[in-house]
Amino acid sequence: MRRSKGLLGLGAALMLAAAPAIAAGSGAPAKATQCFACHGADGLSKAPDAPNLAGQNEQYLVKALQDFRSGARAHEVMSMMAKGLSDQDIQAVSAYFSAIAISVKAP
């Protein structure tokens, strides 16, 4: 019980931390805004242990979110965040992040 309260508190803190980033992600599906605190509105990670989502393959993102939601893939925060996503939410969030264009330049 104590652990679930801590996770809920973490989720709430992440949502509050994402508030300034929401404007940067104009046009993002509503459920994508909960990703912004760690993964950035631009899909570029803001947390050292969170992957970049910009330009990722859409089907990969769909599968990853479905697996987090079902428990086939486990991560303390992502499993909790994905639980509240419908199939439509997963598709919309995945499409949003995969559509972000990225550029790469050699060092």
The first five atom37 places (N, CA, C, CB, O) and aatype in JSON, in Angstrom:
{
  "aatype": [12, 1, 1, 15, 11, 7, 10, 10, 7, 10, 7, 0, 0, 10, 12, 10, 0, 0, 0, 14, 0, 9, 0, 0, 7, 15, 7, 0, 14, 0, 11, 0, 16, 5, 4, 13, 0, 4, 8, 7, 0, 3, 7, 10, 15, 11, 0, 14, 3, 0, 14, 2, 10, 0, 7, 5, 2, 6, 5, 18, 10, 19, 11, 0, 10, 5, 3, 13, 1, 15, 7, 0, 1, 0, 8, 6, 19, 12, 15, 12, 12, 0, 11, 7, 10, 15, 3, 5, 3, 9, 5, 0, 19, 15, 0, 18, 13, 15, 0, 9, 0, 9, 15, 19, 11, 0, 14],
  "atom_mask": [
    [1, 1, 1, 1, 1],
    [1, 1, 1, 1, 1],
    [1, 1, 1, 1, 1],
    [1, 1, 1, 1, 1],
    [1, 1, 1, 1, 1],
    [1, 1, 1, 0, 1],
    [1, 1, 1, 1, 1],
    [1, 1, 1, 1, 1],
    [1, 1, 1, 0, 1],
    [1, 1, 1, 1, 1],
    [1, 1, 1, 0, 1],
    [1, 1, 1, 1, 1],
    [1, 1, 1, 1, 1],
    [1, 1, 1, 1, 1],
    [1, 1, 1, 1, 1],
    [1, 1, 1, 1, 1],
    [1, 1, 1, 1, 1],
    [1, 1, 1, 1, 1],
    [1, 1, 1, 1, 1],
    [1, 1, 1, 1, 1],
    [1, 1, 1, 1, 1],
    [1, 1, 1, 1, 1],
    [1, 1, 1, 1, 1],
    [1, 1, 1, 1, 1],
    [1, 1, 1, 0, 1],
    [1, 1, 1, 1, 1],
    [1, 1, 1, 0, 1],
    [1, 1, 1, 1, 1],
    [1, 1, 1, 1, 1],
    [1, 1, 1, 1, 1],
    [1, 1, 1, 1, 1],
    [1, 1, 1, 1, 1],
    [1, 1, 1, 1, 1],
    [1, 1, 1, 1, 1],
    [1, 1, 1, 1, 1],
    [1, 1, 1, 1, 1],
    [1, 1, 1, 1, 1],
    [1, 1, 1, 1, 1],
    [1, 1, 1, 1, 1],
    [1, 1, 1, 0, 1],
    [1, 1, 1, 1, 1],
    [1, 1, 1, 1, 1],
    [1, 1, 1, 0, 1],
    [1, 1, 1, 1, 1],
    [1, 1, 1, 1, 1],
    [1, 1, 1, 1, 1],
    [1, 1, 1, 1, 1],
    [1, 1, 1, 1, 1],
    [1, 1, 1, 1, 1],
    [1, 1, 1, 1, 1],
    [1, 1, 1, 1, 1],
    [1, 1, 1, 1, 1],
    [1, 1, 1, 1, 1],
    [1, 1, 1, 1, 1],
    [1, 1, 1, 0, 1],
    [1, 1, 1, 1, 1],
    [1, 1, 1, 1, 1],
    [1, 1, 1, 1, 1],
    [1, 1, 1, 1, 1],
    [1, 1, 1, 1, 1],
    [1, 1, 1, 1, 1],
    [1, 1, 1, 1, 1],
    [1, 1, 1, 1, 1],
    [1, 1, 1, 1, 1],
    [1, 1, 1, 1, 1],
    [1, 1, 1, 1, 1],
    [1, 1, 1, 1, 1],
    [1, 1, 1, 1, 1],
    [1, 1, 1, 1, 1],
    [1, 1, 1, 1, 1],
    [1, 1, 1, 0, 1],
    [1, 1, 1, 1, 1],
    [1, 1, 1, 1, 1],
    [1, 1, 1, 1, 1],
    [1, 1, 1, 1, 1],
    [1, 1, 1, 1, 1],
    [1, 1, 1, 1, 1],
    [1, 1, 1, 1, 1],
    [1, 1, 1, 1, 1],
    [1, 1, 1, 1, 1],
    [1, 1, 1, 1, 1],
    [1, 1, 1, 1, 1],
    [1, 1, 1, 1, 1],
    [1, 1, 1, 0, 1],
    [1, 1, 1, 1, 1],
    [1, 1, 1, 1, 1],
    [1, 1, 1, 1, 1],
    [1, 1, 1, 1, 1],
    [1, 1, 1, 1, 1],
    [1, 1, 1, 1, 1],
    [1, 1, 1, 1, 1],
    [1, 1, 1, 1, 1],
    [1, 1, 1, 1, 1],
    [1, 1, 1, 1, 1],
    [1, 1, 1, 1, 1],
    [1, 1, 1, 1, 1],
    [1, 1, 1, 1, 1],
    [1, 1, 1, 1, 1],
    [1, 1, 1, 1, 1],
    [1, 1, 1, 1, 1],
    [1, 1, 1, 1, 1],
    [1, 1, 1, 1, 1],
    [1, 1, 1, 1, 1],
    [1, 1, 1, 1, 1],
    [1, 1, 1, 1, 1],
    [1, 1, 1, 1, 1],
    [1, 1, 1, 1, 1]
  ],
  "atom_positions": [
    [[0.83, -1.19, 0.0], [0.0, 0.0, 0.0], [0.87, 1.25, 0.0], [-0.95, 0.0, 1.22], [0.62, 2.2, -0.75]],
    [[1.9, 1.26, 0.84], [2.78, 2.42, 0.92], [3.46, 2.67, -0.42], [3.82, 2.22, 2.02], [3.61, 3.81, -0.84]],
    [[3.89, 1.59, -1.09], [4.57, 1.71, -2.39], [3.64, 2.31, -3.44], [5.08, 0.33, -2.86], [4.06, 3.17, -4.22]],
    [[2.37, 1.87, -3.48], [1.44, 2.41, -4.48], [1.15, 3.88, -4.23], [0.13, 1.61, -4.48], [0.97, 4.64, -5.18]],
    [[1.11, 4.3, -2.97], [0.92, 5.72, -2.67], [2.12, 6.52, -3.15], [0.69, 5.94, -1.15], [1.98, 7.63, -3.66]],
    [[3.32, 5.94, -2.97], [4.53, 6.61, -3.44], [4.54, 6.74, -4.95], [0.0, 0.0, 0.0], [4.94, 7.77, -5.49]],
    [[4.1, 5.7, -5.64], [4.04, 5.75, -7.1], [3.01, 6.76, -7.57], [3.71, 4.38, -7.67], [3.24, 7.47, -8.55]],
    [[1.88, 6.83, -6.89], [0.87, 7.82, -7.26], [1.41, 9.23, -7.05], [-0.42, 7.62, -6.45], [1.16, 10.13, -7.86]],
    [[2.14, 9.42, -5.97], [2.76, 10.72, -5.72], [3.78, 11.06, -6.79], [0.0, 0.0, 0.0], [3.86, 12.21, -7.23]],
    [[4.55, 10.07, -7.2], [5.53, 10.28, -8.27], [4.83, 10.65, -9.57], [6.39, 9.02, -8.48], [5.26, 11.56, -10.28]],
    [[3.75, 9.95, -9.88], [2.99, 10.26, -11.09], [2.44, 11.68, -11.06], [0.0, 0.0, 0.0], [2.5, 12.39, -12.07]],
    [[1.92, 12.09, -9.92], [1.39, 13.45, -9.79], [2.52, 14.48, -9.94], [0.7, 13.63, -8.43], [2.34, 15.51, -10.59]],
    [[3.67, 14.18, -9.35], [4.81, 15.1, -9.46], [5.26, 15.22, -10.91], [5.98, 14.62, -8.58], [5.59, 16.31, -11.38]],
    [[5.28, 14.09, -11.63], [5.67, 14.12, -13.04], [4.69, 14.96, -13.86], [5.76, 12.7, -13.6], [5.1, 15.7, -14.75]],
    [[3.42, 14.83, -13.56], [2.41, 15.62, -14.3], [2.62, 17.11, -14.03], [0.98, 15.19, -13.89], [2.53, 17.91, -14.96]],
    [[2.88, 17.48, -12.79], [3.11, 18.89, -12.47], [4.39, 19.4, -13.13], [3.18, 19.09, -10.96], [4.43, 20.53, -13.61]],
    [[5.4, 18.57, -13.16], [6.66, 18.97, -13.79], [6.49, 19.16, -15.29], [7.76, 17.94, -13.51], [7.22, 19.92, -15.91]],
    [[5.52, 18.47, -15.86], [5.3, 18.56, -17.31], [4.53, 19.81, -17.7], [4.56, 17.34, -17.8], [4.52, 20.18, -18.88]],
    [[3.89, 20.48, -16.76], [3.03, 21.63, -17.09], [3.71, 22.67, -17.96], [2.56, 22.28, -15.84], [3.1, 23.09, -18.94]],
    [[4.96, 23.11, -17.68], [5.58, 24.08, -18.56], [5.86, 23.54, -19.96], [6.85, 24.57, -17.94], [5.92, 24.31, -20.92]],
    [[6.03, 22.25, -20.07], [6.37, 21.66, -21.36], [5.14, 21.47, -22.25], [7.05, 20.33, -21.16], [5.28, 21.28, -23.45]],
    [[3.95, 21.53, -21.67], [2.75, 21.28, -22.45], [2.62, 22.26, -23.61], [1.53, 21.35, -21.56], [2.23, 21.87, -24.71]],
    [[2.94, 23.51, -23.38], [2.85, 24.49, -24.45], [3.79, 24.14, -25.59], [3.16, 25.89, -23.92], [3.49, 24.4, -26.75]],
    [[4.94, 23.55, -25.26], [5.9, 23.19, -26.29], [5.38, 22.07, -27.17], [7.22, 22.78, -25.67], [5.81, 21.94, -28.31]],
    [[4.47, 21.26, -26.67], [3.93, 20.14, -27.42], [2.57, 20.42, -28.0], [0.0, 0.0, 0.0], [1.73, 19.52, -28.05]],
    [[2.32, 21.63, -28.43], [1.03, 21.99, -29.01], [0.67, 20.99, -30.1], [1.05, 23.43, -29.57], [1.51, 20.63, -30.93]],
    [[-0.56, 20.56, -30.1], [-1.01, 19.59, -31.08], [-0.81, 18.16, -30.62], [0.0, 0.0, 0.0], [-1.2, 17.23, -31.32]],
    [[-0.22, 17.99, -29.47], [-0.01, 16.64, -28.93], [-1.32, 16.1, -28.39], [1.08, 16.64, -27.82], [-2.13, 16.85, -27.86]],
    [[-1.54, 14.79, -28.52], [-2.73, 14.21, -27.9], [-2.66, 14.43, -26.39], [-2.85, 12.69, -28.23], [-1.58, 14.45, -25.81]],
    [[-3.81, 14.59, -25.77], [-3.86, 14.9, -24.34], [-3.04, 13.92, -23.5], [-5.29, 14.89, -23.86], [-2.33, 14.34, -22.59]],
    [[-3.12, 12.65, -23.8], [-2.4, 11.66, -22.99], [-0.88, 11.75, -23.18], [-2.87, 10.25, -23.35], [-0.13, 11.27, -22.33]],
    [[-0.42, 12.34, -24.27], [1.03, 12.47, -24.5], [1.66, 13.44, -23.51], [1.31, 12.93, -25.94], [2.85, 13.34, -23.23]],
    [[0.88, 14.37, -22.99], [1.44, 15.37, -22.08], [1.99, 14.75, -20.82], [0.39, 16.39, -21.72], [2.89, 15.32, -20.19]],
    [[1.49, 13.57, -20.42], [2.03, 12.91, -19.22], [3.42, 12.36, -19.48], [1.1, 11.79, -18.76], [4.12, 12.01, -18.54]],
    [[3.82, 12.27, -20.73], [5.14, 11.75, -21.1], [6.21, 12.84, -21.08], [5.09, 11.1, -22.48], [7.4, 12.55, -21.0]],
    [[5.78, 14.09, -21.15], [6.7, 15.21, -21.36], [7.73, 15.39, -20.26], [5.92, 16.47, -21.5], [8.86, 15.79, -20.54]],
    [[7.38, 15.1, -19.01], [8.31, 15.34, -17.9], [9.6, 14.54, -18.07], [7.66, 14.97, -16.57], [10.68, 15.05, -17.79]],
    [[9.49, 13.32, -18.53], [10.68, 12.47, -18.7], [11.18, 12.43, -20.14], [10.38, 11.06, -18.23], [12.39, 12.46, -20.38]],
    [[10.26, 12.36, -21.09], [10.63, 12.17, -22.48], [10.64, 13.47, -23.29], [9.7, 11.18, -23.12], [11.08, 13.47, -24.44]],
    [[10.16, 14.57, -22.71], [10.17, 15.86, -23.37], [9.04, 16.03, -24.37], [0.0, 0.0, 0.0], [8.65, 15.08, -25.04]],
    [[8.52, 17.24, -24.48], [7.47, 17.54, -25.46], [8.01, 17.38, -26.87], [6.92, 18.96, -25.26], [7.26, 17.12, -27.81]],
    [[9.32, 17.55, -27.0], [9.97, 17.39, -28.3], [10.46, 15.96, -28.52], [11.13, 18.37, -28.42], [11.1, 15.66, -29.53]],
    [[10.15, 15.08, -27.56], [10.55, 13.68, -27.68], [12.0, 13.42, -27.33], [0.0, 0.0, 0.0], [12.49, 12.3, -27.47]],
    [[12.69, 14.46, -26.86], [14.09, 14.32, -26.46], [14.14, 14.27, -24.94], [14.97, 15.5, -27.01], [13.7, 15.19, -24.25]],
    [[14.68, 13.18, -24.43], [14.65, 12.86, -23.02], [15.15, 13.99, -22.12], [15.47, 11.64, -22.77], [16.15, 14.64, -22.41]],
    [[14.43, 14.2, -21.03], [14.82, 15.18, -20.02], [15.38, 14.48, -18.78], [13.62, 16.07, -19.63], [15.95, 15.12, -17.9]],
    [[15.22, 13.16, -18.73], [15.7, 12.37, -17.59], [16.81, 11.45, -18.09], [14.53, 11.55, -16.94], [16.72, 10.89, -19.18]],
    [[17.85, 11.28, -17.3], [19.0, 10.48, -17.76], [18.67, 9.02, -18.05], [20.08, 10.54, -16.74], [19.37, 8.38, -18.84]],
    [[17.64, 8.48, -17.43], [17.31, 7.07, -17.65], [16.09, 6.86, -18.55], [17.08, 6.4, -16.33], [15.58, 5.75, -18.65]],
    [[15.62, 7.93, -19.19], [14.47, 7.83, -20.09], [14.95, 7.94, -21.53], [13.41, 8.94, -19.78], [15.76, 8.81, -21.86]],
    [[14.46, 7.06, -22.4], [14.91, 7.12, -23.8], [14.25, 8.26, -24.57], [14.62, 5.8, -24.5], [13.17, 8.72, -24.22]],
    [[14.92, 8.7, -25.63], [14.31, 9.64, -26.57], [13.21, 8.91, -27.32], [15.38, 10.23, -27.56], [13.36, 7.74, -27.68]],
    [[12.1, 9.6, -27.56], [10.98, 9.01, -28.29], [10.83, 9.61, -29.69], [9.69, 9.18, -27.52], [10.21, 9.01, -30.56]],
    [[11.4, 10.79, -29.9], [11.27, 11.47, -31.2], [11.8, 10.58, -32.31], [12.02, 12.82, -31.19], [12.91, 10.05, -32.22]],
    [[11.01, 10.42, -33.34], [11.43, 9.68, -34.51], [11.48, 8.17, -34.34], [0.0, 0.0, 0.0], [11.88, 7.45, -35.26]],
    [[11.07, 7.66, -33.17], [11.05, 6.21, -32.97], [10.02, 5.58, -33.91], [10.74, 5.86, -31.48], [9.05, 6.23, -34.3]],
    [[10.22, 4.34, -34.25], [9.27, 3.6, -35.07], [7.93, 3.52, -34.33], [9.81, 2.18, -35.4], [7.88, 3.13, -33.16]],
    [[6.86, 3.89, -35.02], [5.54, 3.93, -34.39], [5.1, 2.58, -33.86], [4.52, 4.45, -35.37], [4.56, 2.49, -32.75]],
    [[5.32, 1.52, -34.64], [4.9, 0.19, -34.19], [5.7, -0.27, -32.97], [5.07, -0.83, -35.32], [5.17, -0.99, -32.11]],
    [[6.96, 0.13, -32.88], [7.77, -0.18, -31.7], [7.16, 0.49, -30.47], [9.24, 0.28, -31.91], [7.03, -0.14, -29.42]],
    [[6.79, 1.77, -30.6], [6.2, 2.49, -29.46], [4.87, 1.88, -29.05], [6.01, 3.97, -29.82], [4.59, 1.74, -27.86]],
    [[4.04, 1.5, -30.04], [2.76, 0.86, -29.74], [3.0, -0.42, -28.94], [1.97, 0.54, -31.04], [2.38, -0.63, -27.9]],
    [[3.89, -1.26, -29.43], [4.18, -2.54, -28.76], [4.73, -2.32, -27.35], [5.19, -3.36, -29.59], [4.32, -3.0, -26.41]],
    [[5.65, -1.37, -27.21], [6.23, -1.1, -25.89], [5.15, -0.66, -24.91], [7.33, -0.02, -25.99], [5.1, -1.16, -23.78]],
    [[4.28, 0.26, -25.32], [3.23, 0.73, -24.42], [2.22, -0.37, -24.1], [2.5, 1.92, -25.04], [1.77, -0.49, -22.96]],
    [[1.87, -1.17, -25.09], [0.96, -2.29, -24.83], [1.59, -3.27, -23.84], [0.61, -3.03, -26.14], [0.91, -3.78, -22.94]],
    [[2.89, -3.52, -24.01], [3.57, -4.45, -23.1], [3.69, -3.88, -21.68], [4.96, -4.77, -23.63], [3.54, -4.63, -20.72]],
    [[3.93, -2.59, -21.55], [3.96, -1.98, -20.21], [2.57, -2.08, -19.58], [4.42, -0.48, -20.29], [2.44, -2.39, -18.4]],
    [[1.54, -1.81, -20.38], [0.17, -1.85, -19.86], [-0.22, -3.26, -19.42], [-0.81, -1.35, -20.93], [-0.86, -3.42, -18.38]],
    [[0.15, -4.27, -20.17], [-0.24, -5.65, -19.87], [0.62, -6.3, -18.79], [-0.18, -6.49, -21.12], [0.22, -7.28, -18.17]],
    [[1.81, -5.73, -18.57], [2.73, -6.33, -17.61], [3.76, -7.24, -18.28], [0.0, 0.0, 0.0], [4.63, -7.78, -17.6]],
    [[3.67, -7.41, -19.6], [4.66, -8.22, -20.32], [6.04, -7.58, -20.26], [4.23, -8.42, -21.79], [7.06, -8.26, -20.37]],
    [[6.06, -6.28, -20.08], [7.31, -5.53, -19.91], [7.15, -4.72, -18.63], [7.61, -4.58, -21.17], [6.12, -4.08, -18.43]],
    [[8.13, -4.76, -17.76], [7.98, -4.11, -16.45], [8.96, -2.96, -16.27], [8.17, -5.13, -15.35], [10.15, -3.07, -16.57]],
    [[8.43, -1.87, -15.77], [9.21, -0.71, -15.35], [8.32, 0.02, -14.35], [9.63, 0.24, -16.59], [7.15, 0.27, -14.63]],
    [[8.87, 0.35, -13.21], [8.06, 0.88, -12.12], [7.18, 2.06, -12.55], [8.95, 1.31, -10.98], [5.99, 2.09, -12.24]],
    [[7.74, 3.02, -13.24], [6.98, 4.21, -13.64], [6.17, 3.94, -14.9], [7.91, 5.41, -13.86], [4.98, 4.24, -14.95]],
    [[6.8, 3.37, -15.92], [6.11, 3.18, -17.2], [4.93, 2.22, -17.08], [7.09, 2.65, -18.26], [3.9, 2.43, -17.73]],
    [[5.05, 1.21, -16.27], [3.93, 0.28, -16.08], [2.73, 1.01, -15.5], [4.34, -0.89, -15.16], [1.59, 0.77, -15.91]],
    [[2.98, 1.91, -14.55], [1.9, 2.68, -13.94], [1.3, 3.66, -14.95], [2.42, 3.43, -12.71], [0.08, 3.81, -15.03]],
    [[2.16, 4.33, -15.71], [1.68, 5.34, -16.67], [0.86, 4.7, -17.79], [2.86, 6.12, -17.27], [-0.13, 5.28, -18.23]],
    [[1.25, 3.52, -18.24], [0.58, 2.87, -19.36], [-0.75, 2.25, -18.97], [1.47, 1.82, -19.95], [-1.61, 2.04, -19.83]],
    [[-0.94, 1.95, -17.69], [-2.18, 1.3, -17.24], [-3.42, 2.1, -17.64], [-2.15, 1.11, -15.72], [-4.45, 1.51, -17.96]],
    [[-3.33, 3.42, -17.61], [-4.48, 4.26, -17.91], [-4.67, 4.58, -19.38], [0.0, 0.0, 0.0], [-5.53, 5.39, -19.72]],
    [[-3.9, 3.97, -20.25], [-4.0, 4.26, -21.68], [-4.9, 3.26, -22.39], [-2.61, 4.27, -22.32], [-4.76, 2.05, -22.22]],
    [[-5.82, 3.77, -23.2], [-6.64, 2.91, -24.05], [-5.84, 2.57, -25.3], [-8.0, 3.59, -24.41], [-4.78, 3.14, -25.54]],
    [[-6.35, 1.65, -26.11], [-5.68, 1.33, -27.38], [-5.59, 2.58, -28.26], [-6.45, 0.2, -28.12], [-4.58, 2.79, -28.93]],
    [[-6.64, 3.39, -28.25], [-6.65, 4.64, -29.03], [-5.6, 5.62, -28.5], [-8.06, 5.29, -28.99], [-4.92, 6.27, -29.29]],
    [[-5.47, 5.72, -27.18], [-4.45, 6.6, -26.59], [-3.06, 6.14, -27.0], [-4.57, 6.61, -25.04], [-2.21, 6.95, -27.39]],
    [[-2.82, 4.84, -26.93], [-1.51, 4.3, -27.29], [-1.18, 4.61, -28.74], [-1.47, 2.78, -27.05], [-0.06, 5.0, -29.06]],
    [[-2.15, 4.45, -29.62], [-1.93, 4.74, -31.03], [-1.62, 6.22, -31.24], [-3.16, 4.33, -31.86], [-0.71, 6.57, -31.98]],
    [[-2.38, 7.09, -30.58], [-2.19, 8.54, -30.74], [-0.85, 9.0, -30.19], [-3.32, 9.3, -30.05], [-0.15, 9.79, -30.84]],
    [[-0.48, 8.53, -29.02], [0.8, 8.91, -28.41], [1.96, 8.41, -29.27], [0.9, 8.34, -26.96], [2.93, 9.13, -29.49]],
    [[1.86, 7.18, -29.74], [2.92, 6.6, -30.57], [3.05, 7.36, -31.88], [2.63, 5.12, -30.85], [4.16, 7.63, -32.34]],
    [[1.93, 7.71, -32.49], [1.96, 8.47, -33.75], [2.58, 9.84, -33.53], [0.54, 8.61, -34.33], [3.35, 10.31, -34.37]],
    [[2.24, 10.49, -32.42], [2.78, 11.83, -32.12], [4.3, 11.79, -32.03], [2.17, 12.37, -30.81], [4.99, 12.56, -32.7]],
    [[4.83, 10.91, -31.19], [6.28, 10.89, -30.99], [7.03, 10.39, -32.22], [6.63, 10.03, -29.79], [8.12, 10.87, -32.51]],
    [[6.46, 9.44, -32.94], [7.15, 8.94, -34.14], [7.18, 9.97, -35.26], [6.48, 7.65, -34.63], [8.06, 9.94, -36.12]],
    [[6.22, 10.89, -35.25], [6.15, 11.92, -36.3], [7.11, 13.09, -36.07], [4.74, 12.44, -36.4], [7.29, 13.92, -36.96]],
    [[7.73, 13.16, -34.92], [8.67, 14.24, -34.64], [9.95, 13.99, -35.42], [8.97, 14.36, -33.11], [10.61, 12.97, -35.24]],
    [[10.28, 14.91, -36.28], [11.48, 14.77, -37.11], [12.75, 15.07, -36.28], [11.41, 15.72, -38.34], [12.78, 16.02, -35.5]],
    [[13.74, 14.26, -36.46], [15.01, 14.48, -35.78], [16.11, 14.56, -36.84], [15.3, 13.34, -34.75], [15.97, 14.03, -37.94]],
    [[17.17, 15.22, -36.49], [18.32, 15.24, -37.4], [19.54, 14.78, -36.62], [18.53, 16.67, -38.02], [19.65, 14.98, -35.41]],
    [[20.43, 14.18, -37.35], [21.65, 13.64, -36.73], [22.83, 14.18, -37.5], [21.64, 12.06, -36.72], [22.82, 14.24, -38.73]],
    [[23.85, 14.58, -36.77], [25.08, 15.02, -37.44], [26.26, 14.31, -36.81], [25.25, 16.56, -37.35], [26.28, 14.04, -35.61]],
    [[27.2, 14.02, -37.62], [28.4, 13.33, -37.16], [29.19, 14.24, -36.23], [29.28, 12.88, -38.36], [29.17, 15.46, -36.39]],
    [[29.88, 13.65, -35.25], [30.66, 14.48, -34.32], [31.82, 15.18, -34.99], [31.18, 13.63, -33.17], [32.57, 15.91, -34.34]]
  ]
}
